[in-house]
Amino acid sequence: MPNEYWILILTLSIAAFFIRFLGLLAGDRIRSSQFSWILDELPGLIIVSLVAASLMGQPAETWCAASIALLAAMLTNHVIVTMGIGVIAFASFSLFSF
């Protein structure tokens, strides 16, 4: 393998190490600051952003099923029930749409 490849591999591995190391340092600094509440809310924010991005450009049936799933999540606070109701709503809208 040419030396350029080894240099690239070494550079990328050092960069990956420092990215992880700086992430650990930043996480420790955030945990001890007044913005520590962000870390508690981060998993939910990531899920919401993924769902919102996947809904872009979808038909009305998908939006209606997502709204029903959101309502189920707010009422039950149970992940499995929410997924089940969302799937049933989506299947119902898909099967009975004209």
Phi and psi restraints in degrees (range 20) as a CNS / XPLOR table:
assign (resid 1 and name C) (resid 2 and name N)
       (resid 2 and name CA) (resid 2 and name C) 1.0 -65.0 20.0 2
assign (resid 2 and name N) (resid 2 and name CA)
       (resid 2 and name C) (resid 3 and name N) 1.0 157.3 20.0 2
assign (resid 2 and name C) (resid 3 and name N)
       (resid 3 and name CA) (resid 3 and name C) 1.0 -62.3 20.0 2
assign (resid 3 and name N) (resid 3 and name CA)
       (resid 3 and name C) (resid 4 and name N) 1.0 -29.7 20.0 2
assign (resid 3 and name C) (resid 4 and name N)
       (resid 4 and name CA) (resid 4 and name C) 1.0 -61.8 20.0 2
assign (resid 4 and name N) (resid 4 and name CA)
       (resid 4 and name C) (resid 5 and name N) 1.0 -37.0 20.0 2
assign (resid 4 and name C) (resid 5 and name N)
       (resid 5 and name CA) (resid 5 and name C) 1.0 -66.4 20.0 2
assign (resid 5 and name N) (resid 5 and name CA)
       (resid 5 and name C) (resid 6 and name N) 1.0 -42.0 20.0 2
assign (resid 5 and name C) (resid 6 and name N)
       (resid 6 and name CA) (resid 6 and name C) 1.0 -64.9 20.0 2
assign (resid 6 and name N) (resid 6 and name CA)
       (resid 6 and name C) (resid 7 and name N) 1.0 -38.5 20.0 2
assign (resid 6 and name C) (resid 7 and name N)
       (resid 7 and name CA) (resid 7 and name C) 1.0 -65.2 20.0 2
assign (resid 7 and name N) (resid 7 and name CA)
       (resid 7 and name C) (resid 8 and name N) 1.0 -41.7 20.0 2
assign (resid 7 and name C) (resid 8 and name N)
       (resid 8 and name CA) (resid 8 and name C) 1.0 -64.0 20.0 2
assign (resid 8 and name N) (resid 8 and name CA)
       (resid 8 and name C) (resid 9 and name N) 1.0 -44.4 20.0 2
assign (resid 8 and name C) (resid 9 and name N)
       (resid 9 and name CA) (resid 9 and name C) 1.0 -62.2 20.0 2
assign (resid 9 and name N) (resid 9 and name CA)
       (resid 9 and name C) (resid 10 and name N) 1.0 -44.5 20.0 2
assign (resid 9 and name C) (resid 10 and name N)
       (resid 10 and name CA) (resid 10 and name C) 1.0 -63.7 20.0 2
assign (resid 10 and name N) (resid 10 and name CA)
       (resid 10 and name C) (resid 11 and name N) 1.0 -43.4 20.0 2
assign (resid 10 and name C) (resid 11 and name N)
       (resid 11 and name CA) (resid 11 and name C) 1.0 -63.7 20.0 2
assign (resid 11 and name N) (resid 11 and name CA)
       (resid 11 and name C) (resid 12 and name N) 1.0 -44.7 20.0 2
assign (resid 11 and name C) (resid 12 and name N)
       (resid 12 and name CA) (resid 12 and name C) 1.0 -67.1 20.0 2
assign (resid 12 and name N) (resid 12 and name CA)
       (resid 12 and name C) (resid 13 and name N) 1.0 -36.3 20.0 2
assign (resid 12 and name C) (resid 13 and name N)
       (resid 13 and name CA) (resid 13 and name C) 1.0 -68.6 20.0 2
assign (resid 13 and name N) (resid 13 and name CA)
       (resid 13 and name C) (resid 14 and name N) 1.0 -38.4 20.0 2
assign (resid 13 and name C) (resid 14 and name N)
       (resid 14 and name CA) (resid 14 and name C) 1.0 -65.9 20.0 2
assign (resid 14 and name N) (resid 14 and name CA)
       (resid 14 and name C) (resid 15 and name N) 1.0 -42.1 20.0 2
assign (resid 14 and name C) (resid 15 and name N)
       (resid 15 and name CA) (resid 15 and name C) 1.0 -62.9 20.0 2
assign (resid 15 and name N) (resid 15 and name CA)
       (resid 15 and name C) (resid 16 and name N) 1.0 -42.2 20.0 2
assign (resid 15 and name C) (resid 16 and name N)
       (resid 16 and name CA) (resid 16 and name C) 1.0 -63.4 20.0 2
assign (resid 16 and name N) (resid 16 and name CA)
       (resid 16 and name C) (resid 17 and name N) 1.0 -41.1 20.0 2
assign (resid 16 and name C) (resid 17 and name N)
       (resid 17 and name CA) (resid 17 and name C) 1.0 -61.6 20.0 2
assign (resid 17 and name N) (resid 17 and name CA)
       (resid 17 and name C) (resid 18 and name N) 1.0 -46.6 20.0 2
assign (resid 17 and name C) (resid 18 and name N)
       (resid 18 and name CA) (resid 18 and name C) 1.0 -69.3 20.0 2
assign (resid 18 and name N) (resid 18 and name CA)
       (resid 18 and name C) (resid 19 and name N) 1.0 -32.7 20.0 2
assign (resid 18 and name C) (resid 19 and name N)
       (resid 19 and name CA) (resid 19 and name C) 1.0 -62.7 20.0 2
assign (resid 19 and name N) (resid 19 and name CA)
       (resid 19 and name C) (resid 20 and name N) 1.0 -44.8 20.0 2
assign (resid 19 and name C) (resid 20 and name N)
       (resid 20 and name CA) (resid 20 and name C) 1.0 -65.7 20.0 2
assign (resid 20 and name N) (resid 20 and name CA)
       (resid 20 and name C) (resid 21 and name N) 1.0 -42.1 20.0 2
assign (resid 20 and name C) (resid 21 and name N)
       (resid 21 and name CA) (resid 21 and name C) 1.0 -64.2 20.0 2
assign (resid 21 and name N) (resid 21 and name CA)
       (resid 21 and name C) (resid 22 and name N) 1.0 -44.4 20.0 2
assign (resid 21 and name C) (resid 22 and name N)
       (resid 22 and name CA) (resid 22 and name C) 1.0 -66.6 20.0 2
assign (resid 22 and name N) (resid 22 and name CA)
       (resid 22 and name C) (resid 23 and name N) 1.0 -32.8 20.0 2
assign (resid 22 and name C) (resid 23 and name N)
       (resid 23 and name CA) (resid 23 and name C) 1.0 -63.3 20.0 2
assign (resid 23 and name N) (resid 23 and name CA)
       (resid 23 and name C) (resid 24 and name N) 1.0 -40.2 20.0 2
assign (resid 23 and name C) (resid 24 and name N)
       (resid 24 and name CA) (resid 24 and name C) 1.0 -64.5 20.0 2
assign (resid 24 and name N) (resid 24 and name CA)
       (resid 24 and name C) (resid 25 and name N) 1.0 -43.5 20.0 2
assign (resid 24 and name C) (resid 25 and name N)
       (resid 25 and name CA) (resid 25 and name C) 1.0 -63.9 20.0 2
assign (resid 25 and name N) (resid 25 and name CA)
       (resid 25 and name C) (resid 26 and name N) 1.0 -43.4 20.0 2
assign (resid 25 and name C) (resid 26 and name N)
       (resid 26 and name CA) (resid 26 and name C) 1.0 -64.9 20.0 2
assign (resid 26 and name N) (resid 26 and name CA)
       (resid 26 and name C) (resid 27 and name N) 1.0 -40.0 20.0 2
assign (resid 26 and name C) (resid 27 and name N)
       (resid 27 and name CA) (resid 27 and name C) 1.0 -61.8 20.0 2
assign (resid 27 and name N) (resid 27 and name CA)
       (resid 27 and name C) (resid 28 and name N) 1.0 -41.2 20.0 2
assign (resid 27 and name C) (resid 28 and name N)
       (resid 28 and name CA) (resid 28 and name C) 1.0 -65.4 20.0 2
assign (resid 28 and name N) (resid 28 and name CA)
       (resid 28 and name C) (resid 29 and name N) 1.0 -39.7 20.0 2
assign (resid 28 and name C) (resid 29 and name N)
       (resid 29 and name CA) (resid 29 and name C) 1.0 -66.9 20.0 2
assign (resid 29 and name N) (resid 29 and name CA)
       (resid 29 and name C) (resid 30 and name N) 1.0 -39.3 20.0 2
assign (resid 29 and name C) (resid 30 and name N)
       (resid 30 and name CA) (resid 30 and name C) 1.0 -68.4 20.0 2
assign (resid 30 and name N) (resid 30 and name CA)
       (resid 30 and name C) (resid 31 and name N) 1.0 -40.2 20.0 2
assign (resid 30 and name C) (resid 31 and name N)
       (resid 31 and name CA) (resid 31 and name C) 1.0 -59.9 20.0 2
assign (resid 31 and name N) (resid 31 and name CA)
       (resid 31 and name C) (resid 32 and name N) 1.0 -32.9 20.0 2
assign (resid 31 and name C) (resid 32 and name N)
       (resid 32 and name CA) (resid 32 and name C) 1.0 -94.4 20.0 2
assign (resid 32 and name N) (resid 32 and name CA)
       (resid 32 and name C) (resid 33 and name N) 1.0 4.5 20.0 2
assign (resid 32 and name C) (resid 33 and name N)
       (resid 33 and name CA) (resid 33 and name C) 1.0 -104.1 20.0 2
assign (resid 33 and name N) (resid 33 and name CA)
       (resid 33 and name C) (resid 34 and name N) 1.0 -177.9 20.0 2
assign (resid 33 and name C) (resid 34 and name N)
       (resid 34 and name CA) (resid 34 and name C) 1.0 -75.0 20.0 2
assign (resid 34 and name N) (resid 34 and name CA)
       (resid 34 and name C) (resid 35 and name N) 1.0 -8.3 20.0 2
assign (resid 34 and name C) (resid 35 and name N)
       (resid 35 and name CA) (resid 35 and name C) 1.0 -98.0 20.0 2
assign (resid 35 and name N) (resid 35 and name CA)
       (resid 35 and name C) (resid 36 and name N) 1.0 19.7 20.0 2
assign (resid 35 and name C) (resid 36 and name N)
       (resid 36 and name CA) (resid 36 and name C) 1.0 -65.6 20.0 2
assign (resid 36 and name N) (resid 36 and name CA)
       (resid 36 and name C) (resid 37 and name N) 1.0 -22.3 20.0 2
assign (resid 36 and name C) (resid 37 and name N)
       (resid 37 and name CA) (resid 37 and name C) 1.0 -63.9 20.0 2
assign (resid 37 and name N) (resid 37 and name CA)
       (resid 37 and name C) (resid 38 and name N) 1.0 -22.5 20.0 2
assign (resid 37 and name C) (resid 38 and name N)
       (resid 38 and name CA) (resid 38 and name C) 1.0 -62.8 20.0 2
assign (resid 38 and name N) (resid 38 and name CA)
       (resid 38 and name C) (resid 39 and name N) 1.0 -39.5 20.0 2
assign (resid 38 and name C) (resid 39 and name N)
       (resid 39 and name CA) (resid 39 and name C) 1.0 -65.0 20.0 2
assign (resid 39 and name N) (resid 39 and name CA)
       (resid 39 and name C) (resid 40 and name N) 1.0 -31.1 20.0 2
assign (resid 39 and name C) (resid 40 and name N)
       (resid 40 and name CA) (resid 40 and name C) 1.0 -70.2 20.0 2
assign (resid 40 and name N) (resid 40 and name CA)
       (resid 40 and name C) (resid 41 and name N) 1.0 -34.1 20.0 2
assign (resid 40 and name C) (resid 41 and name N)
       (resid 41 and name CA) (resid 41 and name C) 1.0 -90.9 20.0 2
assign (resid 41 and name N) (resid 41 and name CA)
       (resid 41 and name C) (resid 42 and name N) 1.0 -9.6 20.0 2
assign (resid 41 and name C) (resid 42 and name N)
       (resid 42 and name CA) (resid 42 and name C) 1.0 -60.5 20.0 2
assign (resid 42 and name N) (resid 42 and name CA)
       (resid 42 and name C) (resid 43 and name N) 1.0 -44.9 20.0 2
assign (resid 42 and name C) (resid 43 and name N)
       (resid 43 and name CA) (resid 43 and name C) 1.0 -59.4 20.0 2
assign (resid 43 and name N) (resid 43 and name CA)
       (resid 43 and name C) (resid 44 and name N) 1.0 -42.3 20.0 2
assign (resid 43 and name C) (resid 44 and name N)
       (resid 44 and name CA) (resid 44 and name C) 1.0 -65.4 20.0 2
assign (resid 44 and name N) (resid 44 and name CA)
       (resid 44 and name C) (resid 45 and name N) 1.0 -38.5 20.0 2
assign (resid 44 and name C) (resid 45 and name N)
       (resid 45 and name CA) (resid 45 and name C) 1.0 -65.4 20.0 2
assign (resid 45 and name N) (resid 45 and name CA)
       (resid 45 and name C) (resid 46 and name N) 1.0 -36.6 20.0 2
assign (resid 45 and name C) (resid 46 and name N)
       (resid 46 and name CA) (resid 46 and name C) 1.0 -66.3 20.0 2
assign (resid 46 and name N) (resid 46 and name CA)
       (resid 46 and name C) (resid 47 and name N) 1.0 -43.4 20.0 2
assign (resid 46 and name C) (resid 47 and name N)
       (resid 47 and name CA) (resid 47 and name C) 1.0 -62.5 20.0 2
assign (resid 47 and name N) (resid 47 and name CA)
       (resid 47 and name C) (resid 48 and name N) 1.0 -45.4 20.0 2
assign (resid 47 and name C) (resid 48 and name N)
       (resid 48 and name CA) (resid 48 and name C) 1.0 -61.2 20.0 2
assign (resid 48 and name N) (resid 48 and name CA)
       (resid 48 and name C) (resid 49 and name N) 1.0 -41.5 20.0 2
assign (resid 48 and name C) (resid 49 and name N)
       (resid 49 and name CA) (resid 49 and name C) 1.0 -67.4 20.0 2
assign (resid 49 and name N) (resid 49 and name CA)
       (resid 49 and name C) (resid 50 and name N) 1.0 -37.0 20.0 2
assign (resid 49 and name C) (resid 50 and name N)
       (resid 50 and name CA) (resid 50 and name C) 1.0 -67.0 20.0 2
assign (resid 50 and name N) (resid 50 and name CA)
       (resid 50 and name C) (resid 51 and name N) 1.0 -42.2 20.0 2
assign (resid 50 and name C) (resid 51 and name N)
       (resid 51 and name CA) (resid 51 and name C) 1.0 -66.6 20.0 2
assign (resid 51 and name N) (resid 51 and name CA)
       (resid 51 and name C) (resid 52 and name N) 1.0 -43.8 20.0 2
assign (resid 51 and name C) (resid 52 and name N)
       (resid 52 and name CA) (resid 52 and name C) 1.0 -62.6 20.0 2
assign (resid 52 and name N) (resid 52 and name CA)
       (resid 52 and name C) (resid 53 and name N) 1.0 -40.6 20.0 2
assign (resid 52 and name C) (resid 53 and name N)
       (resid 53 and name CA) (resid 53 and name C) 1.0 -67.1 20.0 2
assign (resid 53 and name N) (resid 53 and name CA)
       (resid 53 and name C) (resid 54 and name N) 1.0 -35.4 20.0 2
assign (resid 53 and name C) (resid 54 and name N)
       (resid 54 and name CA) (resid 54 and name C) 1.0 -75.4 20.0 2
assign (resid 54 and name N) (resid 54 and name CA)
       (resid 54 and name C) (resid 55 and name N) 1.0 -20.6 20.0 2
assign (resid 54 and name C) (resid 55 and name N)
       (resid 55 and name CA) (resid 55 and name C) 1.0 -81.7 20.0 2
assign (resid 55 and name N) (resid 55 and name CA)
       (resid 55 and name C) (resid 56 and name N) 1.0 -16.0 20.0 2
assign (resid 55 and name C) (resid 56 and name N)
       (resid 56 and name CA) (resid 56 and name C) 1.0 -62.9 20.0 2
assign (resid 56 and name N) (resid 56 and name CA)
       (resid 56 and name C) (resid 57 and name N) 1.0 128.6 20.0 2
assign (resid 56 and name C) (resid 57 and name N)
       (resid 57 and name CA) (resid 57 and name C) 1.0 80.4 20.0 2
assign (resid 57 and name N) (resid 57 and name CA)
       (resid 57 and name C) (resid 58 and name N) 1.0 7.2 20.0 2
assign (resid 57 and name C) (resid 58 and name N)
       (resid 58 and name CA) (resid 58 and name C) 1.0 -87.0 20.0 2
assign (resid 58 and name N) (resid 58 and name CA)
       (resid 58 and name C) (resid 59 and name N) 1.0 157.2 20.0 2
assign (resid 58 and name C) (resid 59 and name N)
       (resid 59 and name CA) (resid 59 and name C) 1.0 -72.0 20.0 2
assign (resid 59 and name N) (resid 59 and name CA)
       (resid 59 and name C) (resid 60 and name N) 1.0 171.4 20.0 2
assign (resid 59 and name C) (resid 60 and name N)
       (resid 60 and name CA) (resid 60 and name C) 1.0 -61.6 20.0 2
assign (resid 60 and name N) (resid 60 and name CA)
       (resid 60 and name C) (resid 61 and name N) 1.0 -32.4 20.0 2
assign (resid 60 and name C) (resid 61 and name N)
       (resid 61 and name CA) (resid 61 and name C) 1.0 -60.0 20.0 2
assign (resid 61 and name N) (resid 61 and name CA)
       (resid 61 and name C) (resid 62 and name N) 1.0 -40.8 20.0 2
assign (resid 61 and name C) (resid 62 and name N)
       (resid 62 and name CA) (resid 62 and name C) 1.0 -66.8 20.0 2
assign (resid 62 and name N) (resid 62 and name CA)
       (resid 62 and name C) (resid 63 and name N) 1.0 -42.0 20.0 2
assign (resid 62 and name C) (resid 63 and name N)
       (resid 63 and name CA) (resid 63 and name C) 1.0 -64.3 20.0 2
assign (resid 63 and name N) (resid 63 and name CA)
       (resid 63 and name C) (resid 64 and name N) 1.0 -39.8 20.0 2
assign (resid 63 and name C) (resid 64 and name N)
       (resid 64 and name CA) (resid 64 and name C) 1.0 -65.7 20.0 2
assign (resid 64 and name N) (resid 64 and name CA)
       (resid 64 and name C) (resid 65 and name N) 1.0 -43.6 20.0 2
assign (resid 64 and name C) (resid 65 and name N)
       (resid 65 and name CA) (resid 65 and name C) 1.0 -63.8 20.0 2
assign (resid 65 and name N) (resid 65 and name CA)
       (resid 65 and name C) (resid 66 and name N) 1.0 -38.8 20.0 2
assign (resid 65 and name C) (resid 66 and name N)
       (resid 66 and name CA) (resid 66 and name C) 1.0 -65.8 20.0 2
assign (resid 66 and name N) (resid 66 and name CA)
       (resid 66 and name C) (resid 67 and name N) 1.0 -37.3 20.0 2
assign (resid 66 and name C) (resid 67 and name N)
       (resid 67 and name CA) (resid 67 and name C) 1.0 -65.6 20.0 2
assign (resid 67 and name N) (resid 67 and name CA)
       (resid 67 and name C) (resid 68 and name N) 1.0 -40.9 20.0 2
assign (resid 67 and name C) (resid 68 and name N)
       (resid 68 and name CA) (resid 68 and name C) 1.0 -65.7 20.0 2
assign (resid 68 and name N) (resid 68 and name CA)
       (resid 68 and name C) (resid 69 and name N) 1.0 -40.2 20.0 2
assign (resid 68 and name C) (resid 69 and name N)
       (resid 69 and name CA) (resid 69 and name C) 1.0 -64.4 20.0 2
assign (resid 69 and name N) (resid 69 and name CA)
       (resid 69 and name C) (resid 70 and name N) 1.0 -38.0 20.0 2
assign (resid 69 and name C) (resid 70 and name N)
       (resid 70 and name CA) (resid 70 and name C) 1.0 -63.6 20.0 2
assign (resid 70 and name N) (resid 70 and name CA)
       (resid 70 and name C) (resid 71 and name N) 1.0 -43.6 20.0 2
assign (resid 70 and name C) (resid 71 and name N)
       (resid 71 and name CA) (resid 71 and name C) 1.0 -62.4 20.0 2
assign (resid 71 and name N) (resid 71 and name CA)
       (resid 71 and name C) (resid 72 and name N) 1.0 -41.3 20.0 2
assign (resid 71 and name C) (resid 72 and name N)
       (resid 72 and name CA) (resid 72 and name C) 1.0 -63.5 20.0 2
assign (resid 72 and name N) (resid 72 and name CA)
       (resid 72 and name C) (resid 73 and name N) 1.0 -38.9 20.0 2
assign (resid 72 and name C) (resid 73 and name N)
       (resid 73 and name CA) (resid 73 and name C) 1.0 -64.8 20.0 2
assign (resid 73 and name N) (resid 73 and name CA)
       (resid 73 and name C) (resid 74 and name N) 1.0 -40.6 20.0 2
assign (resid 73 and name C) (resid 74 and name N)
       (resid 74 and name CA) (resid 74 and name C) 1.0 -69.4 20.0 2
assign (resid 74 and name N) (resid 74 and name CA)
       (resid 74 and name C) (resid 75 and name N) 1.0 -35.1 20.0 2
assign (resid 74 and name C) (resid 75 and name N)
       (resid 75 and name CA) (resid 75 and name C) 1.0 -81.5 20.0 2
assign (resid 75 and name N) (resid 75 and name CA)
       (resid 75 and name C) (resid 76 and name N) 1.0 -38.4 20.0 2
assign (resid 75 and name C) (resid 76 and name N)
       (resid 76 and name CA) (resid 76 and name C) 1.0 -99.9 20.0 2
assign (resid 76 and name N) (resid 76 and name CA)
       (resid 76 and name C) (resid 77 and name N) 1.0 -30.5 20.0 2
assign (resid 76 and name C) (resid 77 and name N)
       (resid 77 and name CA) (resid 77 and name C) 1.0 55.2 20.0 2
assign (resid 77 and name N) (resid 77 and name CA)
       (resid 77 and name C) (resid 78 and name N) 1.0 39.1 20.0 2
assign (resid 77 and name C) (resid 78 and name N)
       (resid 78 and name CA) (resid 78 and name C) 1.0 -132.5 20.0 2
assign (resid 78 and name N) (resid 78 and name CA)
       (resid 78 and name C) (resid 79 and name N) 1.0 121.8 20.0 2
assign (resid 78 and name C) (resid 79 and name N)
       (resid 79 and name CA) (resid 79 and name C) 1.0 -65.8 20.0 2
assign (resid 79 and name N) (resid 79 and name CA)
       (resid 79 and name C) (resid 80 and name N) 1.0 -46.1 20.0 2
assign (resid 79 and name C) (resid 80 and name N)
       (resid 80 and name CA) (resid 80 and name C) 1.0 -65.3 20.0 2
assign (resid 80 and name N) (resid 80 and name CA)
       (resid 80 and name C) (resid 81 and name N) 1.0 -43.3 20.0 2
assign (resid 80 and name C) (resid 81 and name N)
       (resid 81 and name CA) (resid 81 and name C) 1.0 -63.2 20.0 2
assign (resid 81 and name N) (resid 81 and name CA)
       (resid 81 and name C) (resid 82 and name N) 1.0 -41.6 20.0 2
assign (resid 81 and name C) (resid 82 and name N)
       (resid 82 and name CA) (resid 82 and name C) 1.0 -62.4 20.0 2
assign (resid 82 and name N) (resid 82 and name CA)
       (resid 82 and name C) (resid 83 and name N) 1.0 -45.6 20.0 2
assign (resid 82 and name C) (resid 83 and name N)
       (resid 83 and name CA) (resid 83 and name C) 1.0 -63.3 20.0 2
assign (resid 83 and name N) (resid 83 and name CA)
       (resid 83 and name C) (resid 84 and name N) 1.0 -42.7 20.0 2
assign (resid 83 and name C) (resid 84 and name N)
       (resid 84 and name CA) (resid 84 and name C) 1.0 -61.6 20.0 2
assign (resid 84 and name N) (resid 84 and name CA)
       (resid 84 and name C) (resid 85 and name N) 1.0 -46.6 20.0 2
assign (resid 84 and name C) (resid 85 and name N)
       (resid 85 and name CA) (resid 85 and name C) 1.0 -65.1 20.0 2
assign (resid 85 and name N) (resid 85 and name CA)
       (resid 85 and name C) (resid 86 and name N) 1.0 -39.9 20.0 2
assign (resid 85 and name C) (resid 86 and name N)
       (resid 86 and name CA) (resid 86 and name C) 1.0 -63.4 20.0 2
assign (resid 86 and name N) (resid 86 and name CA)
       (resid 86 and name C) (resid 87 and name N) 1.0 -42.3 20.0 2
assign (resid 86 and name C) (resid 87 and name N)
       (resid 87 and name CA) (resid 87 and name C) 1.0 -66.6 20.0 2
assign (resid 87 and name N) (resid 87 and name CA)
       (resid 87 and name C) (resid 88 and name N) 1.0 -43.2 20.0 2
assign (resid 87 and name C) (resid 88 and name N)
       (resid 88 and name CA) (resid 88 and name C) 1.0 -63.2 20.0 2
assign (resid 88 and name N) (resid 88 and name CA)
       (resid 88 and name C) (resid 89 and name N) 1.0 -42.2 20.0 2
assign (resid 88 and name C) (resid 89 and name N)
       (resid 89 and name CA) (resid 89 and name C) 1.0 -63.5 20.0 2
assign (resid 89 and name N) (resid 89 and name CA)
       (resid 89 and name C) (resid 90 and name N) 1.0 -43.8 20.0 2
assign (resid 89 and name C) (resid 90 and name N)
       (resid 90 and name CA) (resid 90 and name C) 1.0 -65.4 20.0 2
assign (resid 90 and name N) (resid 90 and name CA)
       (resid 90 and name C) (resid 91 and name N) 1.0 -42.8 20.0 2
assign (resid 90 and name C) (resid 91 and name N)
       (resid 91 and name CA) (resid 91 and name C) 1.0 -63.6 20.0 2
assign (resid 91 and name N) (resid 91 and name CA)
       (resid 91 and name C) (resid 92 and name N) 1.0 -40.5 20.0 2
assign (resid 91 and name C) (resid 92 and name N)
       (resid 92 and name CA) (resid 92 and name C) 1.0 -63.9 20.0 2
assign (resid 92 and name N) (resid 92 and name CA)
       (resid 92 and name C) (resid 93 and name N) 1.0 -46.5 20.0 2
assign (resid 92 and name C) (resid 93 and name N)
       (resid 93 and name CA) (resid 93 and name C) 1.0 -64.8 20.0 2
assign (resid 93 and name N) (resid 93 and name CA)
       (resid 93 and name C) (resid 94 and name N) 1.0 -37.2 20.0 2
assign (resid 93 and name C) (resid 94 and name N)
       (resid 94 and name CA) (resid 94 and name C) 1.0 -70.9 20.0 2
assign (resid 94 and name N) (resid 94 and name CA)
       (resid 94 and name C) (resid 95 and name N) 1.0 -39.5 20.0 2
assign (resid 94 and name C) (resid 95 and name N)
       (resid 95 and name CA) (resid 95 and name C) 1.0 -74.2 20.0 2
assign (resid 95 and name N) (resid 95 and name CA)
       (resid 95 and name C) (resid 96 and name N) 1.0 -36.4 20.0 2
assign (resid 95 and name C) (resid 96 and name N)
       (resid 96 and name CA) (resid 96 and name C) 1.0 -104.0 20.0 2
assign (resid 96 and name N) (resid 96 and name CA)
       (resid 96 and name C) (resid 97 and name N) 1.0 13.7 20.0 2
assign (resid 96 and name C) (resid 97 and name N)
       (resid 97 and name CA) (resid 97 and name C) 1.0 -81.6 20.0 2
assign (resid 97 and name N) (resid 97 and name CA)
       (resid 97 and name C) (resid 98 and name N) 1.0 144.8 20.0 2
